[in-house]
Structure formats: structure tokens, C-alpha cells
Amino acid sequence: MPNRLPMPPAEPLLNAPEFTVSELSLSLKRTVEDAFGHVRVRGEISGFRGPHSSGHCYFALKDESAKIEAVIWKGVHSRMRFKPQEGLEVIATGKLTTYPGSSKYQIVIEALEPAGIGALMALMEERKKKLAAEGLFDEARKQLLPWLPEVIGVVTSPTGAVIRDILHRLEDRFPRRVLVWPVKVQGEGSAEQVAAAIRGFNALPEGGRIPRPDVLIVARGGGSLEDLWSFNEEIVVRAAAESMIPLISAVGHETDITLIDFVADKRAPTPTAAAEMAVPVRSDLFVEVADLARRTRAYWQRAQESRRSELRAAARALPAAGDLLAIPRQRLDSAGASLPRCLKANTHAHFRRFTAASAKLTLRVLHGQIAQADHRLTVCGERLGLSARSLLRQRRDRFAGLEVRLRASKLSNAQAQRNAIARQRERTHRLAERASRALVTLLQRLEARVENSGKLLSALSYRSVLARGFALVRDEAGHPLHAAESIGPGARVEIEFADGRVGATADADRPPPAAKRAPAQAKPATQETKPAPKRVAKPVDQGSLF
């Protein structure tokens, strides 16, 4: 058994002060907070699953070798312009503290910002794909701009040069009434103000004390991606998409692109161009209206002359009024002379007709007609009863036969359907088995083709030649060089090996390339020369290595 070391005496620890667990945790908390206070930490967000049910956010910041827990309280998270997302690299500002409940230290974040332009661009692309998938960028949902709006609403900063440029351009082209909704166009809270301005203009009632704009212009001057980030926020894009008033986006210069440009009904490269899109040129309209009025007047005069000529020609062709009324006047006089005689004859004829009719209306004749009608009614009633009973009996027999046929047809149809279902089920099983075998065979063929293509690519690649010890020489433009004659003294070249590239300079003292040697002197005539056999070049199907 190895010798054990003696235990140290416990007497020196008797005078050490005793701490409870809570006291020790509180002391460590004060030490950490006093030593660090506010810090800025750069790292990647890990474990973020959205706000907790309480509204707080819990996640971690990590890099390649360490991780620190982080928390954002509910009130701070609601005021943040930039929200945390899983996998995003950020710069967090906050206080370092400890959590006694689990004996760990953490950072309480008070501000969060993306770490560089690359993170902003990645976030912008991700947000763009998300909104495009929802259909907010579709051309079909965009509205047409009014040709001549009465009121123009502008959402921008009231102190910048943008609003002055817009007002000056509108004054030059066509003065209109302009309503300005002042907002912050940069910094914390600017996105919420822009979205509230767009929704506020849309909430104005038509015919109210404040007129509702016919078109909206959301404008801002140029700047960096961080300066224009408020117009990439989702709250602004959704407010622009919900706008029932046509909206023109004029954010930044022509090369600046924000997400509001994709959802707006019209995008202007500059705020001045947005004013030009909103209204036409008044002087051009005056010229066009004058031209249309002149053309309308000339056309009306030509039409009046044409109608006047047609009226004169028609008047010459009409007969005189006396000739047209002579025959009708004579016919009226003849009818007026014969009217008393005709009235008397008509009265006598009606009197004779009434007298003949009254002779037929006696009591005996009426009693006879009533008796005949009563007899006919009795006979018809008896015949109707017999017909109804006969028809009811025929219908009952017919329905009984149909019931028997229907029951037999129902049984045979059900059996036929069962047989058809069984045949289709068996056919479906066979087709499923064939499809499974065909899918396995197809996958095997595709894997074999991919493997053969990879081997062929490796065999034909010039990099395999470099791996055997060869090198590839390129000029400054990156073109491969095939002969030393094409390299001048002092030229810069690039040599590529299997493991990388190096630069080189051709030797300036190298002698120029030797001229081609002169053909050999002819042999004496006494010596008989035999013609050299010709070498037949074999076709090579392998391409150039370069």
C-alpha cells in the first residue's frame, strides 16, 4: 500500500469568517459588477427561440472557443430597433452580472447592433425572401398613380433638404397642395414613426377637415446602409403594402436599394424624381389644351357648314306646303259631310241587334240550359271518379314492379362495385411495387453516372498534371504561355503549382531567342538521298490541358 499524505491540521481555518451561500453569491455578484460594469461584446447569437412567455429573451453569445449567457428584459426588447435572430453576429452592450440561482455569470443586454455591413446585407436578403414569399412584392397588387393629384402627402424629415427639393420641383411643374408628416428618417424609433405616418395618412377620412392625400411620397436623402436601415424594417414595409393610397418610394440616391422600394407602387431614384412622377408639367398641359380647343373649334365649324349644305339641298327637294295638304284637306271635308248620316245608320243597326238578342233571353230557355249543364256536370264527375281509380290502380302496379327491379339492380350493382374495387386495389399494389423497383433502379443508375463523371473530371483536369510535378505559367492577364519565345525580358509571369501560385519576373539578361537554323546544305549529287518516311499522326481525342 502506498503511503498516504497526512491531512493538514484544521486549526488555522478556525478563525476564517463563515459565509452563507446567499452571502457568498451576493459578494461575487458585487465583485463582478464593480469590476466590469458596462461592456461591449461581439459574438454569434446561439439558442435564441424568440421571447419567453414573460416577454424576456434568453440566449447565449459565442465565438469559436467560448460562450456567455445573455438576457434582454421585456421593456428593453420592445424598444430595440434591431431584434435578435438565431445565428446572427452582433455587438451587444450591457452590464455583466451573475445569476445566483445557477452559479453562472451573464450579460444583461441594453443595446444590440449587427456586426458590420455583411450581417446587415444577410439580414436584408433574408427579410426580402420572407416578404416576397408572402406576395408583398407582386406587381399585380400595385396601384396606378393618379394623373393629376389634388393633395400630395410627404413623409420625411421637416428640416432636411429633401422637402425643399420636392416643394421646389412641384412649384416648377404644377403647384399642388402638400401635406408634410414630419418623422425621423434615421436612428432609433424612426421606423415606427415612418410606419405610423403612412397609416396616419390612410386613416384620414375623405371630405374631412384635413384632406386625404391622393398620392404619398416617402422620401429621404442618400446615406450608408446603416443610415437607410429604417426603411428595411418589416414594420415600414408592411405599412407601405397596406396603404390604400398610391405610394412613391424616394429613399436615397439611384444606387441605394431598400425593401420599401420593392413594395411601393412606384420607385423614384431621387426625391426630385418622385415629385416629377407625382404631377405633370403645367405649361405642357396648357399647350395641349389650347391645341385641343383649336382643333375642336375647327371641327365644329366644318360640321356646321356640312349640316347647313345638307339642309339647303333637302329644302330644295321638298314640295310646297299647299300641295302636300290639298288632298288630306279634301278628304277631311268629305268625311265631315257624311258623318251625321253614318251615325244614324249605325244607331239603327245596333238597335236591331239588341232586339234580336233580347228575344232569346226567356226563363224557359235559361231553365233548359241550366238542366243540360247540370247533366253534363254529373256525367263528367262519374267519369272522373272512374278514371282516377283506374289510374291509381295502374300506378300502384307499376310502382310495385319498379320496386322489385330496383332491389335486384341494387344488389347486382353493389356486387359489381365490390369486384371493381378489389381489382383496382390489386392493380394499385402491383403498380406500387413496380414504381418502387423502378425508383431503386433509377437511383442506382444516377449514382453510377455521377461517380463516372467525377472520375472523368479528375482524369481530364489539368490539376492532376500539376500534382505530378508540372507547373502552369500565365502572363499578367491570366492567359497561359506555351513557349519561351512569347516571354520578353523583365516580363511578369505567374507560376501555378499543385499547392498554390507564385509570381516571377523573366531574366532581363537572357539572350533573345535564337533564330531558326538555316536548312542544311544539300548533299553532293553523288550521294543518293532517300526520302524520309512520313509519320502519320494519330488522332488524339484528349483536349488541351489548359
LOVEXKE-299328 format. One record per residue (C-alpha): x, y, z negated. Coordinates in steps of 0.2 Angstrom, whole numbers, padded with zeros to 4 digits, always signed. Each point is the difference from the previous one (the first is absolute). Layout:
XYZ
...
//
This chain:
+0000+0000+0000
+0007+0017+0004
+0003+0012-0014
-0014+0013-0002
+0004+0018-0003
-0005+0007-0017
-0016+0011+0000
+0004+0018-0004
-0005+0006-0017
-0016+0009-0001
+0005+0013-0013
+0005+0014+0012
-0018+0000+0008
-0009+0002-0017
+0002+0019+0001
-0006+0002+0018
-0017+0009+0001
-0015-0011+0005
-0011+0005+0015
-0017-0006+0005
-0003-0005+0018
-0011+0015+0003
+0013+0012-0008
+0014-0008+0011
-0010+0001+0016
-0005+0019-0004
+0019+0004-0003
+0005-0008+0016
-0014+0009+0009
+0006+0017-0007
+0018-0004+0005
-0004-0004+0018
-0011+0015+0002
+0012+0012-0008
+0015-0007+0010
-0008+0000+0018
-0016+0011+0000
-0005+0004+0018
+0008-0010+0013
-0001-0003+0019
+0001-0018+0006
+0000-0006+0017
-0006-0018+0004
-0012-0011+0009
-0018-0002-0007
-0003-0018-0005
-0015-0009-0008
-0012+0014+0004
-0018-0006+0001
-0010+0016+0000
-0006+0010-0016
-0005-0010-0015
-0018-0001-0005
+0004+0014-0013
+0007+0011+0014
+0018-0002-0004
+0013-0007+0012
+0013-0013-0006
+0014-0006+0012
+0019-0001+0000
+0014+0009+0009
+0015-0011+0007
+0015+0000+0010
+0012-0014+0006
+0006-0004-0018
-0012+0007-0013
-0018+0004-0005
-0009+0012-0011
-0018+0000-0005
-0010+0016+0004
-0017+0007-0005
-0011+0014+0007
-0014+0006-0011
-0017+0003+0007
+0000+0019+0000
+0017+0001+0008
-0005-0013+0014
-0016+0010+0004
+0010+0016+0003
+0014-0008+0011
+0001+0005+0018
+0010-0015+0004
-0007-0017-0006
+0011-0015-0004
-0001-0015+0012
+0008-0017-0001
+0018-0002+0007
+0002+0019+0003
+0017+0008-0005
-0004+0016-0011
+0008+0012-0011
-0008+0000-0017
+0001+0014-0013
-0005-0003-0018
+0005-0004-0018
+0009-0015-0006
-0008-0009-0015
-0003-0017-0008
-0015-0010-0002
+0001-0008-0018
-0014-0013+0004
+0012-0010+0012
+0017+0007-0005
+0004+0007+0017
+0004+0017+0007
-0010+0009+0014
-0001+0016+0009
-0016+0011-0001
-0001+0007+0017
-0006+0018+0002
+0004+0004+0018
+0003-0012+0015
+0007+0004+0017
+0005-0011+0015
+0019-0003+0002
+0004+0008+0016
-0007+0003+0018
+0000-0019+0004
-0012-0004-0014
-0011+0014+0005
-0001-0006+0018
-0003-0018-0005
-0014+0006-0011
-0007+0010+0014
+0000-0014+0012
-0008-0012-0012
-0014+0013-0004
-0002+0003+0019
-0003-0019+0003
-0012-0001-0014
-0010+0015+0006
+0000-0005+0018
-0006-0018-0005
-0015+0009-0008
-0004+0009+0017
+0003+0018-0006
+0012+0003+0015
-0013-0006+0014
-0003+0012+0014
-0018-0005+0001
-0004+0008-0017
+0008+0017+0004
-0011+0015+0004
+0001+0013+0014
+0005+0018-0004
-0013+0013+0002
+0003+0011+0015
-0003+0017-0008
-0001-0002-0019
-0009+0014-0010
+0010-0003-0017
+0017-0008-0002
+0006-0008-0016
+0018+0000-0004
+0008-0010-0014
+0018+0006-0004
+0010+0011-0011
-0006+0018-0001
+0017+0007-0002
+0010-0008+0014
+0003+0005+0018
-0012-0014+0006
-0016+0010-0003
+0007+0016+0007
+0005-0009+0016
-0018-0008+0002
-0009+0016-0003
+0011+0009+0012
-0002-0013+0013
-0019+0000-0002
-0001+0019+0001
+0010-0001+0017
-0011-0013+0008
-0018+0001-0008
-0003+0008-0017
-0011-0011-0011
-0005-0001-0018
+0014-0009-0010
-0003-0008-0017
+0016-0004-0010
+0000-0013-0013
+0017+0004-0010
+0009-0016-0005
+0018-0006-0005
+0008-0008+0015
+0015-0007-0009
+0004-0007-0017
-0010-0009-0014
-0019+0001+0002
+0000+0007+0018
-0007-0016+0007
-0015+0001-0011
-0003+0019+0004
+0001-0004+0019
-0013-0014-0002
-0011+0010-0011
+0000+0015+0013
-0005-0012+0014
-0014-0007-0010
-0005+0017-0006
-0002+0007+0018
-0011-0015+0004
-0010+0002-0015
-0006+0018+0005
-0018+0000+0005
-0005+0006+0017
-0008+0018-0001
+0006+0003-0017
+0008+0015-0007
+0017-0006+0005
+0000-0006+0018
+0005-0017+0004
+0015-0001+0012
-0002-0007+0017
+0018-0007+0001
+0013-0002-0014
+0019+0003+0002
+0012-0008-0013
+0016+0009+0003
+0018+0001-0008
+0017+0005+0006
+0015-0011+0004
+0010-0009-0014
+0008-0016-0005
-0009-0016-0002
-0001+0003-0019
-0007+0017+0003
-0014-0007+0012
-0003-0015-0011
-0016+0007-0007
-0008-0003+0017
+0005-0018+0000
-0010-0003-0016
-0015-0012+0002
-0012+0012-0009
+0004+0013+0014
-0002-0012+0014
-0016-0007-0006
-0007+0017-0003
+0004+0005+0018
-0008-0017+0007
-0016+0004-0010
-0002+0018+0007
-0015+0003+0010
+0007+0016+0006
+0013-0002+0015
+0017+0002-0008
+0017+0006+0008
+0016-0006-0008
+0014+0013+0002
+0013-0006-0013
+0018+0004+0003
+0009+0002+0017
-0003-0010+0016
+0013-0014-0006
-0008-0002-0017
-0012-0014-0002
-0012-0003-0015
-0014-0012-0003
-0013+0014+0001
+0005+0002+0019
-0007-0018+0004
-0017+0002-0008
-0003+0018+0005
-0012+0003+0015
+0014+0011+0008
+0019+0002-0004
+0008+0016+0004
+0020+0001+0001
+0000+0017-0010
-0013+0011-0009
+0000+0012+0014
-0005-0014+0012
-0014-0005-0011
-0007+0018+0001
+0001-0001+0019
-0009-0017+0000
-0014+0007-0011
-0006+0015+0011
+0002+0004+0019
+0007+0016+0007
-0013+0014-0001
+0006+0010+0015
+0000-0016+0011
-0018-0003-0005
-0005+0018+0005
+0008-0002+0017
-0009-0017+0002
-0017+0007-0006
+0002+0015+0012
+0003-0011+0014
-0014-0011-0004
-0012+0015-0001
+0006+0006+0017
-0003-0016+0008
-0017-0002-0008
-0005+0017+0006
+0006-0004+0018
-0009-0016+0000
-0017+0008-0007
+0001+0013+0014
+0003-0013+0014
-0015-0011-0007
-0011+0016-0001
+0004+0004+0019
-0003-0018+0005
-0017+0000-0009
-0005+0017+0007
+0004-0007+0018
-0010-0016-0003
-0015+0011-0006
+0000+0011+0015
+0000-0015+0012
-0014-0008-0010
-0010+0016+0001
+0001+0001+0018
-0006-0018+0003
-0016+0002-0011
-0017+0005+0008
-0010+0015-0005
-0011-0001-0016
-0016+0004+0009
+0002-0015+0012
+0004-0012-0014
-0016+0005-0010
-0013+0001+0015
-0005-0018+0000
-0001-0003-0019
-0011+0016-0001
-0012-0006+0013
-0001-0017-0008
-0004+0009-0017
-0014+0010+0008
-0008-0016+0008
+0000-0009-0017
-0008+0014-0009
-0014+0001+0012
-0005-0018-0001
+0002-0002-0019
-0018+0004-0006
-0008-0013+0013
+0013-0013-0006
-0004+0003-0018
-0019-0003+0002
+0003-0016+0011
+0012-0007-0014
-0013+0004-0014
-0014-0010+0010
+0011-0015+0003
+0005-0001-0019
-0019+0001-0005
-0005-0014+0012
+0014-0011-0007
-0005+0003-0018
-0018-0004+0004
+0004-0017+0007
+0011-0004-0015
-0013+0004-0013
-0013-0011+0009
+0011-0015-0004
+0002+0004-0019
-0016-0008-0007
-0002-0011-0017
-0004-0016+0009
+0016+0001+0011
+0011+0004-0015
-0008-0015-0010
+0004-0012+0014
+0018+0006+0001
+0002-0002-0018
-0007-0018+0000
+0012-0005+0014
+0015+0008-0009
-0005-0010-0016
-0001-0016+0010
+0016+0002+0008
+0008+0004-0017
-0007-0016-0008
+0007-0011+0015
+0017+0008-0001
+0001-0002-0018
-0004-0019+0001
+0013-0002+0014
+0013+0009-0010
-0002-0011-0015
+0002-0016+0011
+0015+0007+0009
+0008+0005-0017
-0002-0018-0007
+0006-0008+0016
+0015+0011+0001
+0004-0003-0019
-0001-0018+0002
+0012+0000+0016
+0013+0011-0010
+0000-0011-0015
+0003-0016+0011
+0014+0010+0009
+0008+0005-0016
+0000-0017-0007
+0009-0007+0016
+0013+0014-0001
+0003-0004-0018
+0004-0018+0004
+0012+0005+0014
+0008+0014-0010
+0004-0013-0014
+0008-0012+0012
+0010+0014+0009
+0006+0006-0017
+0007-0017-0005
+0008-0003+0017
+0008+0018+0000
+0007-0002-0017
+0008-0016+0004
+0007+0007+0016
+0007+0015-0009
+0009-0012-0013
+0008-0010+0014
+0006+0016+0009
+0007+0007-0017
+0009-0017-0003
+0008+0000+0018
+0005+0019-0002
+0008-0004-0017
+0010-0015+0007
+0006+0011+0015
+0005+0014-0012
+0011-0012-0010
+0008-0006+0016
+0003+0017+0007
+0008+0005-0018
+0012-0014+0001
+0005+0004+0018
+0003+0018-0005
+0010-0005-0015
+0011-0011+0011
+0002+0013+0013
+0004+0014-0012
+0014-0011-0008
+0007-0004+0018
+0000+0018+0005
+0009+0006-0016
+0013-0013+0003
+0003+0005+0018
+0001+0019-0005
+0013-0004-0014
+0010-0010+0013
-0001+0015+0012
+0006+0012-0013
+0014-0011-0005
+0006-0003+0018
-0001+0019+0003
+0010+0004-0015
+0013-0012+0005
+0001+0007+0018
+0001+0018-0007
+0015-0005-0011
+0008-0009+0015
-0002+0015+0012
+0004+0014-0012
+0017+0008+0002
+0002+0001-0019
+0004-0019+0001
+0014+0004+0011
+0006+0014-0012
+0000-0013-0014
+0013-0011+0009
+0012+0014-0001
-0004+0011+0015
-0003+0019-0001
-0012+0012+0010
+0007+0017+0005
-0012+0015+0003
+0003+0018+0006
-0006+0015-0009
-0017-0001+0008
-0002-0018-0006
+0002-0009+0017
+0011-0015+0001
+0017+0000+0008
+0005-0014+0012
+0018+0005+0005
+0015+0010-0007
+0000+0011+0016
-0016+0008-0006
+0008+0006-0016
+0010+0017+0002
+0014+0005-0012
-0006+0007-0017
-0018-0006+0003
-0010-0005-0015
-0007-0017+0000
-0010-0011-0012
+0005-0018-0003
-0014-0012-0007
+0005-0016-0009
-0011-0013-0007
+0000+0008-0017
-0001+0019+0005
+0006+0014+0011
+0016+0011-0001
+0005+0015+0010
+0016+0001+0010
+0010+0012+0012
+0009-0006+0016
+0019+0003+0000
+0004+0016+0009
+0018-0006+0004
-0007-0015+0010
+0006+0000+0018
-0014+0002+0013
-0007-0016+0007
+0011-0007+0013
-0006+0001+0018
-0005-0016+0009
+0015-0009+0007
+0002+0001+0018
-0004-0016+0010
+0015-0012+0001
+0010+0001+0016
-0004-0012+0014
+0010-0015+0001
+0011-0004+0015
-0009-0007+0015
+0011-0015-0001
-0009-0005-0017
-0017-0007+0003
-0012+0007-0013
-0015-0010-0005
-0016+0009-0004
-0004-0001-0019
-0016-0010-0003
-0015+0010-0005
-0007-0002-0017
-0019-0001-0001
-0006+0009-0015
-0013-0009-0010
-0016+0009-0004
+0000+0005-0019
-0017+0002-0008
+0007+0008-0016
-0002+0019-0001
+0013+0013-0005
+0005+0000-0018
-0002+0018-0001
//
